[in-house]
Amino acid sequence: MTKYSSWLKNHEEKCNKIIKKLQEEGLQKDEVIDYFTYENMQKKELEFCPLYIKNQKCHKIENLNCFLCACPSF
């Protein structure tokens, strides 16, 4: 397995764990996606991305959403 494949598999597992938690809390699809905004994730899911600790975005996007992240730019 390549380094990226390994990272992607681990990242997918973290993402699925968060989604499952949010669904159990009763959040709807659009609310789950909104939860994944960079600012919210940085506050509530610090272990999701190593850049959160550095207060650094992987992309210079104003309304960055980490829901479909598959880019280990860090």
All heavy atoms as a GROMACS GRO file, in nm:
protein
  625
    1MET      N    1   0.085  -0.117   0.000
    1MET     CA    2   0.000   0.000   0.000
    1MET      C    3   0.090   0.124   0.000
    1MET      O    4   0.185   0.133   0.077
    1MET     CB    5  -0.090  -0.002   0.124
    1MET     CG    6  -0.189   0.111   0.128
    1MET     SD    7  -0.302   0.109   0.271
    1MET     CE    8  -0.402  -0.032   0.235
    2THR      N    9   0.058   0.220  -0.085
    2THR     CA   10   0.138   0.342  -0.092
    2THR      C   11   0.110   0.429   0.031
    2THR      O   12   0.012   0.410   0.102
    2THR     CB   13   0.104   0.423  -0.219
    2THR    OG1   14  -0.030   0.472  -0.208
    2THR    CG2   15   0.122   0.340  -0.345
    3LYS      N   16   0.197   0.524   0.052
    3LYS     CA   17   0.180   0.617   0.165
    3LYS      C   18   0.047   0.691   0.152
    3LYS      O   19  -0.026   0.707   0.249
    3LYS     CB   20   0.297   0.715   0.168
    3LYS     CG   21   0.297   0.805   0.288
    3LYS     CD   22   0.422   0.890   0.292
    3LYS     CE   23   0.420   0.978   0.414
    3LYS     NZ   24   0.542   1.057   0.425
    4TYR      N   25   0.016   0.737   0.029
    4TYR     CA   26  -0.111   0.808   0.008
    4TYR      C   27  -0.230   0.716   0.034
    4TYR      O   28  -0.326   0.755   0.099
    4TYR     CB   29  -0.119   0.867  -0.133
    4TYR     CG   30  -0.251   0.935  -0.158
    4TYR    CD1   31  -0.278   1.059  -0.102
    4TYR    CD2   32  -0.350   0.874  -0.235
    4TYR    CE1   33  -0.400   1.122  -0.121
    4TYR    CE2   34  -0.472   0.937  -0.256
    4TYR     CZ   35  -0.497   1.059  -0.199
    4TYR     OH   36  -0.618   1.121  -0.218
    5SER      N   37  -0.224   0.594  -0.016
    5SER     CA   38  -0.335   0.499   0.005
    5SER      C   39  -0.358   0.475   0.153
    5SER      O   40  -0.472   0.468   0.199
    5SER     CB   41  -0.306   0.366  -0.065
    5SER     OG   42  -0.299   0.384  -0.204
    6SER      N   43  -0.250   0.462   0.226
    6SER     CA   44  -0.260   0.441   0.370
    6SER      C   45  -0.322   0.563   0.438
    6SER      O   46  -0.410   0.551   0.523
    6SER     CB   47  -0.121   0.413   0.427
    6SER     OG   48  -0.127   0.399   0.565
    7TRP      N   49  -0.274   0.682   0.398
    7TRP     CA   50  -0.330   0.806   0.454
    7TRP      C   51  -0.480   0.816   0.422
    7TRP      O   52  -0.561   0.849   0.509
    7TRP     CB   53  -0.257   0.928   0.396
    7TRP     CG   54  -0.321   1.056   0.439
    7TRP    CD1   55  -0.297   1.126   0.553
    7TRP    CD2   56  -0.426   1.126   0.371
    7TRP    NE1   57  -0.379   1.236   0.560
    7TRP    CE2   58  -0.459   1.238   0.449
    7TRP    CE3   59  -0.494   1.105   0.252
    7TRP    CZ2   60  -0.557   1.329   0.411
    7TRP    CZ3   61  -0.592   1.195   0.215
    7TRP    CH2   62  -0.622   1.306   0.293
    8LEU      N   63  -0.515   0.789   0.297
    8LEU     CA   64  -0.654   0.801   0.253
    8LEU      C   65  -0.744   0.705   0.330
    8LEU      O   66  -0.854   0.743   0.373
    8LEU     CB   67  -0.665   0.776   0.103
    8LEU     CG   68  -0.801   0.801   0.040
    8LEU    CD1   69  -0.845   0.946   0.061
    8LEU    CD2   70  -0.797   0.769  -0.109
    9LYS      N   71  -0.700   0.584   0.351
    9LYS     CA   72  -0.779   0.486   0.425
    9LYS      C   73  -0.801   0.534   0.569
    9LYS      O   74  -0.912   0.531   0.621
    9LYS     CB   75  -0.709   0.350   0.426
    9LYS     CG   76  -0.788   0.240   0.493
    9LYS     CD   77  -0.713   0.107   0.481
    9LYS     CE   78  -0.794  -0.010   0.528
    9LYS     NZ   79  -0.818  -0.017   0.668
   10ASN      N   80  -0.697   0.581   0.633
   10ASN     CA   81  -0.707   0.632   0.769
   10ASN      C   82  -0.798   0.754   0.775
   10ASN      O   83  -0.882   0.768   0.864
   10ASN     CB   84  -0.568   0.666   0.822
   10ASN     CG   85  -0.570   0.715   0.964
   10ASN    OD1   86  -0.640   0.662   1.048
   10ASN    ND2   87  -0.489   0.816   0.991
   11HIS      N   88  -0.782   0.843   0.678
   11HIS     CA   89  -0.864   0.964   0.672
   11HIS      C   90  -1.012   0.930   0.652
   11HIS      O   91  -1.100   0.989   0.715
   11HIS     CB   92  -0.812   1.054   0.560
   11HIS     CG   93  -0.871   1.189   0.559
   11HIS    ND1   94  -0.838   1.284   0.653
   11HIS    CD2   95  -0.960   1.246   0.476
   11HIS    CE1   96  -0.906   1.395   0.628
   11HIS    NE2   97  -0.980   1.374   0.520
   12GLU      N   98  -1.038   0.835   0.566
   12GLU     CA   99  -1.176   0.791   0.542
   12GLU      C  100  -1.238   0.736   0.670
   12GLU      O  101  -1.354   0.764   0.700
   12GLU     CB  102  -1.177   0.685   0.433
   12GLU     CG  103  -1.315   0.632   0.402
   12GLU     CD  104  -1.313   0.522   0.298
   12GLU    OE1  105  -1.206   0.465   0.268
   12GLU    OE2  106  -1.421   0.490   0.246
   13GLU      N  107  -1.162   0.661   0.745
   13GLU     CA  108  -1.213   0.605   0.871
   13GLU      C  109  -1.247   0.716   0.970
   13GLU      O  110  -1.351   0.712   1.037
   13GLU     CB  111  -1.111   0.509   0.931
   13GLU     CG  112  -1.098   0.380   0.854
   13GLU     CD  113  -0.981   0.293   0.897
   13GLU    OE1  114  -0.907   0.331   0.991
   13GLU    OE2  115  -0.963   0.185   0.836
   14LYS      N  116  -1.162   0.818   0.980
   14LYS     CA  117  -1.190   0.932   1.068
   14LYS      C  118  -1.316   1.006   1.023
   14LYS      O  119  -1.400   1.042   1.105
   14LYS     CB  120  -1.071   1.028   1.072
   14LYS     CG  121  -0.950   0.975   1.143
   14LYS     CD  122  -0.845   1.080   1.166
   14LYS     CE  123  -0.777   1.126   1.043
   14LYS     NZ  124  -0.665   1.219   1.068
   15CYS      N  125  -1.327   1.026   0.893
   15CYS     CA  126  -1.443   1.096   0.837
   15CYS      C  127  -1.572   1.018   0.865
   15CYS      O  128  -1.671   1.075   0.910
   15CYS     CB  129  -1.422   1.116   0.687
   15CYS     SG  130  -1.544   1.221   0.609
   16ASN      N  131  -1.569   0.888   0.841
   16ASN     CA  132  -1.687   0.805   0.864
   16ASN      C  133  -1.728   0.803   1.010
   16ASN      O  134  -1.847   0.802   1.042
   16ASN     CB  135  -1.664   0.663   0.814
   16ASN     CG  136  -1.665   0.656   0.662
   16ASN    OD1  137  -1.723   0.740   0.595
   16ASN    ND2  138  -1.599   0.555   0.608
   17LYS      N  139  -1.631   0.805   1.100
   17LYS     CA  140  -1.660   0.807   1.244
   17LYS      C  141  -1.733   0.936   1.281
   17LYS      O  142  -1.831   0.933   1.356
   17LYS     CB  143  -1.529   0.795   1.322
   17LYS     CG  144  -1.546   0.790   1.471
   17LYS     CD  145  -1.412   0.772   1.541
   17LYS     CE  146  -1.428   0.778   1.691
   17LYS     NZ  147  -1.297   0.766   1.759
   18ILE      N  148  -1.688   1.048   1.228
   18ILE     CA  149  -1.753   1.176   1.256
   18ILE      C  150  -1.894   1.178   1.198
   18ILE      O  151  -1.989   1.220   1.264
   18ILE     CB  152  -1.668   1.293   1.200
   18ILE    CG1  153  -1.537   1.303   1.278
   18ILE    CG2  154  -1.746   1.424   1.208
   18ILE    CD1  155  -1.435   1.396   1.214
   19ILE      N  156  -1.908   1.132   1.074
   19ILE     CA  157  -2.040   1.130   1.009
   19ILE      C  158  -2.137   1.044   1.088
   19ILE      O  159  -2.251   1.083   1.112
   19ILE     CB  160  -2.029   1.081   0.863
   19ILE    CG1  161  -1.955   1.186   0.778
   19ILE    CG2  162  -2.166   1.052   0.804
   19ILE    CD1  163  -1.916   1.139   0.640
   20LYS      N  164  -2.093   0.927   1.131
   20LYS     CA  165  -2.179   0.838   1.210
   20LYS      C  166  -2.223   0.907   1.338
   20LYS      O  167  -2.341   0.903   1.375
   20LYS     CB  168  -2.106   0.708   1.241
   20LYS     CG  169  -2.190   0.610   1.318
   20LYS     CD  170  -2.115   0.481   1.345
   20LYS     CE  171  -2.206   0.388   1.426
   20LYS     NZ  172  -2.139   0.265   1.462
   21LYS      N  173  -2.131   0.973   1.407
   21LYS     CA  174  -2.163   1.045   1.530
   21LYS      C  175  -2.269   1.152   1.504
   21LYS      O  176  -2.366   1.165   1.578
   21LYS     CB  177  -2.036   1.108   1.588
   21LYS     CG  178  -2.060   1.197   1.709
   21LYS     CD  179  -1.934   1.268   1.753
   21LYS     CE  180  -1.902   1.381   1.658
   21LYS     NZ  181  -1.796   1.472   1.706
   22LEU      N  182  -2.250   1.228   1.396
   22LEU     CA  183  -2.344   1.336   1.364
   22LEU      C  184  -2.481   1.282   1.326
   22LEU      O  185  -2.584   1.340   1.363
   22LEU     CB  186  -2.286   1.423   1.252
   22LEU     CG  187  -2.155   1.495   1.286
   22LEU    CD1  188  -2.101   1.567   1.163
   22LEU    CD2  189  -2.174   1.590   1.403
   23GLN      N  190  -2.485   1.171   1.253
   23GLN     CA  191  -2.613   1.110   1.217
   23GLN      C  192  -2.685   1.059   1.342
   23GLN      O  193  -2.807   1.071   1.352
   23GLN     CB  194  -2.592   0.997   1.116
   23GLN     CG  195  -2.554   1.048   0.980
   23GLN     CD  196  -2.518   0.938   0.882
   23GLN    OE1  197  -2.470   0.832   0.921
   23GLN    NE2  198  -2.539   0.964   0.754
   24GLU      N  199  -2.609   1.003   1.434
   24GLU     CA  200  -2.670   0.956   1.560
   24GLU      C  201  -2.726   1.073   1.641
   24GLU      O  202  -2.820   1.055   1.717
   24GLU     CB  203  -2.567   0.878   1.642
   24GLU     CG  204  -2.535   0.742   1.583
   24GLU     CD  205  -2.420   0.671   1.652
   24GLU    OE1  206  -2.354   0.730   1.741
   24GLU    OE2  207  -2.393   0.555   1.615
   25GLU      N  208  -2.667   1.190   1.624
   25GLU     CA  209  -2.716   1.311   1.690
   25GLU      C  210  -2.838   1.370   1.617
   25GLU      O  211  -2.897   1.467   1.662
   25GLU     CB  212  -2.606   1.416   1.699
   25GLU     CG  213  -2.494   1.377   1.793
   25GLU     CD  214  -2.378   1.476   1.792
   25GLU    OE1  215  -2.389   1.584   1.727
   25GLU    OE2  216  -2.277   1.447   1.857
   26GLY      N  217  -2.872   1.312   1.502
   26GLY     CA  218  -2.990   1.355   1.428
   26GLY      C  219  -2.966   1.460   1.322
   26GLY      O  220  -3.062   1.515   1.267
   27LEU      N  221  -2.842   1.489   1.290
   27LEU     CA  222  -2.814   1.588   1.187
   27LEU      C  223  -2.852   1.533   1.050
   27LEU      O  224  -2.831   1.415   1.021
   27LEU     CB  225  -2.667   1.628   1.188
   27LEU     CG  226  -2.630   1.745   1.280
   27LEU    CD1  227  -2.642   1.705   1.426
   27LEU    CD2  228  -2.491   1.794   1.249
   28GLN      N  229  -2.907   1.618   0.967
   28GLN     CA  230  -2.943   1.583   0.829
   28GLN      C  231  -2.820   1.601   0.740
   28GLN      O  232  -2.719   1.659   0.780
   28GLN     CB  233  -3.057   1.672   0.780
   28GLN     CG  234  -3.183   1.659   0.864
   28GLN     CD  235  -3.238   1.518   0.865
   28GLN    OE1  236  -3.252   1.456   0.760
   28GLN    NE2  237  -3.271   1.466   0.982
   29LYS      N  238  -2.829   1.553   0.615
   29LYS     CA  239  -2.715   1.556   0.523
   29LYS      C  240  -2.652   1.694   0.510
   29LYS      O  241  -2.531   1.709   0.519
   29LYS     CB  242  -2.755   1.505   0.384
   29LYS     CG  243  -2.780   1.358   0.379
   29LYS     CD  244  -2.821   1.316   0.239
   29LYS     CE  245  -2.856   1.169   0.235
   29LYS     NZ  246  -2.898   1.126   0.103
   30ASP      N  247  -2.734   1.796   0.488
   30ASP     CA  248  -2.679   1.931   0.470
   30ASP      C  249  -2.614   1.982   0.597
   30ASP      O  250  -2.514   2.053   0.593
   30ASP     CB  251  -2.785   2.028   0.418
   30ASP     CG  252  -2.908   2.039   0.508
   30ASP    OD1  253  -2.934   1.946   0.587
   30ASP    OD2  254  -2.978   2.141   0.499
   31GLU      N  255  -2.667   1.943   0.712
   31GLU     CA  256  -2.608   1.984   0.840
   31GLU      C  257  -2.474   1.912   0.864
   31GLU      O  258  -2.382   1.971   0.920
   31GLU     CB  259  -2.703   1.953   0.955
   31GLU     CG  260  -2.830   2.035   0.951
   31GLU     CD  261  -2.933   1.988   1.052
   31GLU    OE1  262  -2.961   1.866   1.058
   31GLU    OE2  263  -2.985   2.075   1.125
   32VAL      N  264  -2.466   1.788   0.821
   32VAL     CA  265  -2.340   1.713   0.833
   32VAL      C  266  -2.232   1.780   0.746
   32VAL      O  267  -2.120   1.804   0.792
   32VAL     CB  268  -2.358   1.565   0.792
   32VAL    CG1  269  -2.224   1.495   0.779
   32VAL    CG2  270  -2.447   1.491   0.892
   33ILE      N  271  -2.268   1.815   0.625
   33ILE     CA  272  -2.172   1.881   0.537
   33ILE      C  273  -2.130   2.016   0.595
   33ILE      O  274  -2.012   2.049   0.597
   33ILE     CB  275  -2.230   1.897   0.395
   33ILE    CG1  276  -2.248   1.758   0.331
   33ILE    CG2  277  -2.140   1.985   0.308
   33ILE    CD1  278  -2.327   1.756   0.203
   34ASP      N  279  -2.226   2.092   0.647
   34ASP     CA  280  -2.194   2.221   0.709
   34ASP      C  281  -2.101   2.204   0.829
   34ASP      O  282  -2.018   2.291   0.856
   34ASP     CB  283  -2.321   2.293   0.753
   34ASP     CG  284  -2.402   2.348   0.637
   34ASP    OD1  285  -2.347   2.358   0.524
   34ASP    OD2  286  -2.520   2.379   0.658
   35TYR      N  287  -2.114   2.096   0.901
   35TYR     CA  288  -2.031   2.068   1.018
   35TYR      C  289  -1.883   2.064   0.980
   35TYR      O  290  -1.796   2.100   1.059
   35TYR     CB  291  -2.073   1.935   1.082
   35TYR     CG  292  -1.997   1.898   1.207
   35TYR    CD1  293  -2.043   1.940   1.331
   35TYR    CD2  294  -1.881   1.821   1.201
   35TYR    CE1  295  -1.975   1.905   1.447
   35TYR    CE2  296  -1.812   1.787   1.316
   35TYR     CZ  297  -1.859   1.828   1.439
   35TYR     OH  298  -1.791   1.795   1.553
   36PHE      N  299  -1.855   2.022   0.857
   36PHE     CA  300  -1.718   2.003   0.811
   36PHE      C  301  -1.649   2.131   0.765
   36PHE      O  302  -1.542   2.125   0.704
   36PHE     CB  303  -1.713   1.897   0.700
   36PHE     CG  304  -1.709   1.756   0.752
   36PHE    CD1  305  -1.826   1.693   0.791
   36PHE    CD2  306  -1.590   1.688   0.763
   36PHE    CE1  307  -1.824   1.563   0.839
   36PHE    CE2  308  -1.586   1.557   0.810
   36PHE     CZ  309  -1.704   1.495   0.849
   37THR      N  310  -1.705   2.248   0.795
   37THR     CA  311  -1.634   2.371   0.762
   37THR      C  312  -1.503   2.375   0.839
   37THR      O  313  -1.494   2.324   0.951
   37THR     CB  314  -1.716   2.498   0.796
   37THR    OG1  315  -1.742   2.500   0.935
   37THR    CG2  316  -1.845   2.504   0.715
   38TYR      N  317  -1.403   2.431   0.777
   38TYR     CA  318  -1.269   2.435   0.838
   38TYR      C  319  -1.274   2.490   0.980
   38TYR      O  320  -1.219   2.429   1.072
   38TYR     CB  321  -1.174   2.520   0.751
   38TYR     CG  322  -1.043   2.547   0.818
   38TYR    CD1  323  -0.940   2.453   0.812
   38TYR    CD2  324  -1.020   2.665   0.890
   38TYR    CE1  325  -0.819   2.476   0.875
   38TYR    CE2  326  -0.900   2.688   0.953
   38TYR     CZ  327  -0.800   2.594   0.946
   38TYR     OH  328  -0.680   2.618   1.009
   39GLU      N  329  -1.339   2.603   0.999
   39GLU     CA  330  -1.342   2.668   1.130
   39GLU      C  331  -1.407   2.578   1.235
   39GLU      O  332  -1.359   2.568   1.348
   39GLU     CB  333  -1.415   2.802   1.122
   39GLU     CG  334  -1.340   2.909   1.044
   39GLU     CD  335  -1.349   2.892   0.892
   39GLU    OE1  336  -1.432   2.814   0.842
   39GLU    OE2  337  -1.269   2.958   0.823
   40ASN      N  338  -1.516   2.513   1.200
   40ASN     CA  339  -1.584   2.426   1.295
   40ASN      C  340  -1.501   2.301   1.326
   40ASN      O  341  -1.487   2.262   1.442
   40ASN     CB  342  -1.721   2.385   1.240
   40ASN     CG  343  -1.801   2.311   1.344
   40ASN    OD1  344  -1.827   2.363   1.452
   40ASN    ND2  345  -1.839   2.189   1.314
   41MET      N  346  -1.446   2.242   1.223
   41MET     CA  347  -1.365   2.122   1.242
   41MET      C  348  -1.241   2.153   1.325
   41MET      O  349  -1.200   2.073   1.410
   41MET     CB  350  -1.325   2.062   1.108
   41MET     CG  351  -1.441   2.002   1.030
   41MET     SD  352  -1.504   1.852   1.106
   41MET     CE  353  -1.374   1.736   1.063
   42GLN      N  354  -1.182   2.268   1.304
   42GLN     CA  355  -1.064   2.306   1.379
   42GLN      C  356  -1.096   2.318   1.528
   42GLN      O  357  -1.015   2.285   1.613
   42GLN     CB  358  -1.008   2.438   1.326
   42GLN     CG  359  -0.876   2.477   1.392
   42GLN     CD  360  -0.830   2.613   1.351
   42GLN    OE1  361  -0.911   2.703   1.328
   42GLN    NE2  362  -0.700   2.630   1.342
   43LYS      N  363  -1.217   2.362   1.559
   43LYS     CA  364  -1.259   2.375   1.700
   43LYS      C  365  -1.300   2.242   1.761
   43LYS      O  366  -1.273   2.215   1.877
   43LYS     CB  367  -1.376   2.474   1.710
   43LYS     CG  368  -1.339   2.616   1.682
   43LYS     CD  369  -1.463   2.703   1.687
   43LYS     CE  370  -1.432   2.842   1.634
   43LYS     NZ  371  -1.552   2.922   1.617
   44LYS      N  372  -1.371   2.159   1.683
   44LYS     CA  373  -1.436   2.041   1.741
   44LYS      C  374  -1.369   1.907   1.708
   44LYS      O  375  -1.393   1.808   1.776
   44LYS     CB  376  -1.581   2.035   1.695
   44LYS     CG  377  -1.662   2.154   1.744
   44LYS     CD  378  -1.805   2.144   1.699
   44LYS     CE  379  -1.883   2.264   1.750
   44LYS     NZ  380  -2.020   2.261   1.702
   45GLU      N  381  -1.290   1.902   1.603
   45GLU     CA  382  -1.231   1.775   1.557
   45GLU      C  383  -1.082   1.794   1.529
   45GLU      O  384  -1.033   1.764   1.421
   45GLU     CB  385  -1.304   1.724   1.431
   45GLU     CG  386  -1.454   1.713   1.443
   45GLU     CD  387  -1.500   1.600   1.534
   45GLU    OE1  388  -1.419   1.511   1.568
   45GLU    OE2  389  -1.618   1.601   1.573
   46LEU      N  390  -1.010   1.842   1.626
   46LEU     CA  391  -0.871   1.880   1.610
   46LEU      C  392  -0.784   1.768   1.553
   46LEU      O  393  -0.691   1.793   1.477
   46LEU     CB  394  -0.815   1.928   1.743
   46LEU     CG  395  -0.688   2.010   1.741
   46LEU    CD1  396  -0.703   2.135   1.656
   46LEU    CD2  397  -0.647   2.047   1.882
   47GLU      N  398  -0.815   1.643   1.585
   47GLU     CA  399  -0.734   1.530   1.539
   47GLU      C  400  -0.761   1.494   1.393
   47GLU      O  401  -0.689   1.412   1.335
   47GLU     CB  402  -0.756   1.407   1.628
   47GLU     CG  403  -0.890   1.340   1.611
   47GLU     CD  404  -1.010   1.414   1.672
   47GLU    OE1  405  -0.992   1.507   1.752
   47GLU    OE2  406  -1.124   1.378   1.637
   48PHE      N  407  -0.860   1.554   1.331
   48PHE     CA  408  -0.896   1.521   1.193
   48PHE      C  409  -0.786   1.560   1.094
   48PHE      O  410  -0.762   1.489   0.997
   48PHE     CB  411  -1.028   1.590   1.156
   48PHE     CG  412  -1.083   1.551   1.021
   48PHE    CD1  413  -1.141   1.428   1.002
   48PHE    CD2  414  -1.078   1.638   0.914
   48PHE    CE1  415  -1.193   1.391   0.878
   48PHE    CE2  416  -1.130   1.604   0.791
   48PHE     CZ  417  -1.187   1.479   0.773
   49CYS      N  418  -0.719   1.670   1.120
   49CYS     CA  419  -0.618   1.719   1.026
   49CYS      C  420  -0.501   1.781   1.103
   49CYS      O  421  -0.524   1.864   1.192
   49CYS     CB  422  -0.679   1.824   0.935
   49CYS     SG  423  -0.562   1.900   0.821
   50PRO      N  424  -0.378   1.745   1.069
   50PRO     CA  425  -0.263   1.804   1.139
   50PRO      C  426  -0.249   1.955   1.120
   50PRO      O  427  -0.185   2.021   1.200
   50PRO     CB  428  -0.143   1.731   1.080
   50PRO     CG  429  -0.190   1.648   0.969
   50PRO     CD  430  -0.339   1.646   0.970
   51LEU      N  431  -0.312   2.009   1.017
   51LEU     CA  432  -0.305   2.153   0.995
   51LEU      C  433  -0.392   2.231   1.092
   51LEU      O  434  -0.368   2.350   1.114
   51LEU     CB  435  -0.343   2.187   0.850
   51LEU     CG  436  -0.245   2.140   0.744
   51LEU    CD1  437  -0.294   2.178   0.606
   51LEU    CD2  438  -0.106   2.194   0.769
   52TYR      N  439  -0.492   2.168   1.149
   52TYR     CA  440  -0.579   2.238   1.243
   52TYR      C  441  -0.499   2.290   1.362
   52TYR      O  442  -0.521   2.401   1.409
   52TYR     CB  443  -0.691   2.146   1.294
   52TYR     CG  444  -0.793   2.103   1.191
   52TYR    CD1  445  -0.882   2.002   1.220
   52TYR    CD2  446  -0.802   2.163   1.067
   52TYR    CE1  447  -0.977   1.961   1.129
   52TYR    CE2  448  -0.897   2.122   0.974
   52TYR     CZ  449  -0.984   2.022   1.006
   52TYR     OH  450  -1.078   1.982   0.915
   53ILE      N  451  -0.406   2.211   1.409
   53ILE     CA  452  -0.324   2.250   1.524
   53ILE      C  453  -0.238   2.373   1.490
   53ILE      O  454  -0.216   2.459   1.574
   53ILE     CB  455  -0.234   2.133   1.568
   53ILE    CG1  456  -0.322   2.018   1.618
   53ILE    CG2  457  -0.135   2.174   1.675
   53ILE    CD1  458  -0.248   1.887   1.636
   54LYS      N  459  -0.197   2.380   1.365
   54LYS     CA  460  -0.113   2.492   1.319
   54LYS      C  461  -0.195   2.614   1.278
   54LYS      O  462  -0.138   2.716   1.238
   54LYS     CB  463  -0.029   2.448   1.199
   54LYS     CG  464   0.067   2.336   1.230
   54LYS     CD  465   0.139   2.293   1.104
   54LYS     CE  466   0.230   2.176   1.130
   54LYS     NZ  467   0.300   2.135   1.007
   55ASN      N  468  -0.328   2.603   1.285
   55ASN     CA  469  -0.418   2.710   1.241
   55ASN      C  470  -0.386   2.749   1.096
   55ASN      O  471  -0.375   2.865   1.061
   55ASN     CB  472  -0.409   2.832   1.332
   55ASN     CG  473  -0.523   2.928   1.310
   55ASN    OD1  474  -0.631   2.889   1.268
   55ASN    ND2  475  -0.500   3.054   1.337
   56GLN      N  476  -0.372   2.646   1.014
   56GLN     CA  477  -0.330   2.663   0.875
   56GLN      C  478  -0.424   2.586   0.782
   56GLN      O  479  -0.456   2.471   0.808
   56GLN     CB  480  -0.188   2.610   0.861
   56GLN     CG  481  -0.129   2.620   0.726
   56GLN     CD  482   0.012   2.561   0.722
   56GLN    OE1  483   0.069   2.526   0.825
   56GLN    NE2  484   0.066   2.550   0.604
   57LYS      N  485  -0.466   2.652   0.676
   57LYS     CA  486  -0.549   2.585   0.576
   57LYS      C  487  -0.462   2.521   0.469
   57LYS      O  488  -0.355   2.571   0.436
   57LYS     CB  489  -0.643   2.685   0.508
   57LYS     CG  490  -0.754   2.735   0.597
   57LYS     CD  491  -0.845   2.827   0.518
   57LYS     CE  492  -0.963   2.871   0.600
   57LYS     NZ  493  -1.055   2.956   0.520
   58CYS      N  494  -0.509   2.410   0.412
   58CYS     CA  495  -0.438   2.343   0.304
   58CYS      C  496  -0.459   2.414   0.170
   58CYS      O  497  -0.379   2.401   0.079
   58CYS     CB  498  -0.480   2.197   0.295
   58CYS     SG  499  -0.658   2.176   0.273
   59HIS      N  500  -0.569   2.486   0.159
   59HIS     CA  501  -0.603   2.559   0.037
   59HIS      C  502  -0.650   2.698   0.076
   59HIS      O  503  -0.717   2.715   0.177
   59HIS     CB  504  -0.715   2.489  -0.041
   59HIS     CG  505  -0.682   2.347  -0.077
   59HIS    ND1  506  -0.597   2.315  -0.180
   59HIS    CD2  507  -0.721   2.230  -0.022
   59HIS    CE1  508  -0.586   2.183  -0.188
   59HIS    NE2  509  -0.659   2.129  -0.093
   60LYS      N  510  -0.618   2.796  -0.004
   60LYS     CA  511  -0.658   2.934   0.025
   60LYS      C  512  -0.797   2.958  -0.031
   60LYS      O  513  -0.816   3.025  -0.131
   60LYS     CB  514  -0.556   3.031  -0.033
   60LYS     CG  515  -0.423   3.020   0.036
   60LYS     CD  516  -0.323   3.116  -0.019
   60LYS     CE  517  -0.192   3.088   0.054
   60LYS     NZ  518  -0.093   3.188   0.034
   61ILE      N  519  -0.893   2.898   0.038
   61ILE     CA  520  -1.033   2.910   0.001
   61ILE      C  521  -1.106   2.973   0.118
   61ILE      O  522  -1.091   2.928   0.232
   61ILE     CB  523  -1.094   2.771  -0.030
   61ILE    CG1  524  -1.020   2.705  -0.146
   61ILE    CG2  525  -1.244   2.782  -0.057
   61ILE    CD1  526  -1.061   2.560  -0.170
   62GLU      N  527  -1.183   3.077   0.092
   62GLU     CA  528  -1.250   3.150   0.200
   62GLU      C  529  -1.341   3.059   0.282
   62GLU      O  530  -1.334   3.057   0.403
   62GLU     CB  531  -1.329   3.268   0.144
   62GLU     CG  532  -1.389   3.355   0.252
   62GLU     CD  533  -1.456   3.478   0.197
   62GLU    OE1  534  -1.419   3.523   0.086
   62GLU    OE2  535  -1.547   3.529   0.263
   63ASN      N  536  -1.428   2.987   0.218
   63ASN     CA  537  -1.523   2.900   0.288
   63ASN      C  538  -1.483   2.754   0.270
   63ASN      O  539  -1.560   2.673   0.219
   63ASN     CB  540  -1.665   2.923   0.238
   63ASN     CG  541  -1.713   3.064   0.268
   63ASN    OD1  542  -1.696   3.112   0.379
   63ASN    ND2  543  -1.770   3.130   0.170
   64LEU      N  544  -1.365   2.720   0.317
   64LEU     CA  545  -1.312   2.585   0.302
   64LEU      C  546  -1.398   2.485   0.378
   64LEU      O  547  -1.431   2.506   0.494
   64LEU     CB  548  -1.168   2.580   0.353
   64LEU     CG  549  -1.097   2.446   0.340
   64LEU    CD1  550  -1.081   2.407   0.192
   64LEU    CD2  551  -0.960   2.452   0.407
   65ASN      N  552  -1.435   2.377   0.310
   65ASN     CA  553  -1.511   2.270   0.373
   65ASN      C  554  -1.431   2.142   0.357
   65ASN      O  555  -1.391   2.105   0.247
   65ASN     CB  556  -1.649   2.256   0.309
   65ASN     CG  557  -1.737   2.160   0.384
   65ASN    OD1  558  -1.706   2.042   0.397
   65ASN    ND2  559  -1.847   2.210   0.436
   66CYS      N  560  -1.408   2.073   0.468
   66CYS     CA  561  -1.322   1.955   0.471
   66CYS      C  562  -1.399   1.825   0.448
   66CYS      O  563  -1.342   1.716   0.461
   66CYS     CB  564  -1.248   1.951   0.604
   66CYS     SG  565  -1.150   2.099   0.636
   67PHE      N  566  -1.526   1.833   0.411
   67PHE     CA  567  -1.608   1.714   0.394
   67PHE      C  568  -1.554   1.620   0.287
   67PHE      O  569  -1.550   1.500   0.306
   67PHE     CB  570  -1.753   1.753   0.361
   67PHE     CG  571  -1.845   1.636   0.349
   67PHE    CD1  572  -1.884   1.565   0.461
   67PHE    CD2  573  -1.894   1.596   0.226
   67PHE    CE1  574  -1.969   1.456   0.451
   67PHE    CE2  575  -1.979   1.487   0.214
   67PHE     CZ  576  -2.017   1.417   0.327
   68LEU      N  577  -1.514   1.672   0.176
   68LEU     CA  578  -1.465   1.588   0.065
   68LEU      C  579  -1.313   1.586   0.057
   68LEU      O  580  -1.257   1.555  -0.048
   68LEU     CB  581  -1.525   1.636  -0.069
   68LEU     CG  582  -1.675   1.623  -0.079
   68LEU    CD1  583  -1.723   1.682  -0.211
   68LEU    CD2  584  -1.719   1.478  -0.068
   69CYS      N  585  -1.248   1.615   0.166
   69CYS     CA  586  -1.102   1.617   0.167
   69CYS      C  587  -1.045   1.482   0.131
   69CYS      O  588  -1.083   1.379   0.186
   69CYS     CB  589  -1.051   1.658   0.304
   69CYS     SG  590  -0.871   1.653   0.314
   70ALA      N  591  -0.955   1.483   0.036
   70ALA     CA  592  -0.878   1.364   0.000
   70ALA      C  593  -0.742   1.408  -0.049
   70ALA      O  594  -0.675   1.342  -0.124
   70ALA     CB  595  -0.950   1.282  -0.106
   71CYS      N  596  -0.702   1.526  -0.006
   71CYS     CA  597  -0.581   1.589  -0.053
   71CYS      C  598  -0.487   1.612   0.064
   71CYS      O  599  -0.505   1.705   0.141
   71CYS     CB  600  -0.617   1.721  -0.119
   71CYS     SG  601  -0.476   1.820  -0.163
   72PRO      N  602  -0.387   1.528   0.079
   72PRO     CA  603  -0.295   1.547   0.192
   72PRO      C  604  -0.195   1.658   0.164
   72PRO      O  605  -0.075   1.637   0.159
   72PRO     CB  606  -0.228   1.410   0.204
   72PRO     CG  607  -0.226   1.359   0.064
   72PRO     CD  608  -0.355   1.409   0.003
   73SER      N  609  -0.244   1.778   0.146
   73SER     CA  610  -0.157   1.893   0.113
   73SER      C  611  -0.066   1.930   0.228
   73SER      O  612   0.027   2.004   0.210
   73SER     CB  613  -0.242   2.013   0.074
   73SER     OG  614  -0.310   1.987  -0.046
   74PHE      N  615  -0.096   1.880   0.345
   74PHE     CA  616  -0.013   1.915   0.458
   74PHE      C  617   0.118   1.844   0.449
   74PHE      O  618   0.210   1.864   0.518
   74PHE     CB  619  -0.083   1.882   0.591
   74PHE     CG  620  -0.143   1.745   0.596
   74PHE    CD1  621  -0.066   1.636   0.630
   74PHE    CD2  622  -0.276   1.727   0.564
   74PHE    CE1  623  -0.122   1.510   0.634
   74PHE    CE2  624  -0.332   1.600   0.570
   74PHE     CZ  625  -0.255   1.492   0.604
   0.00000   0.00000   0.00000
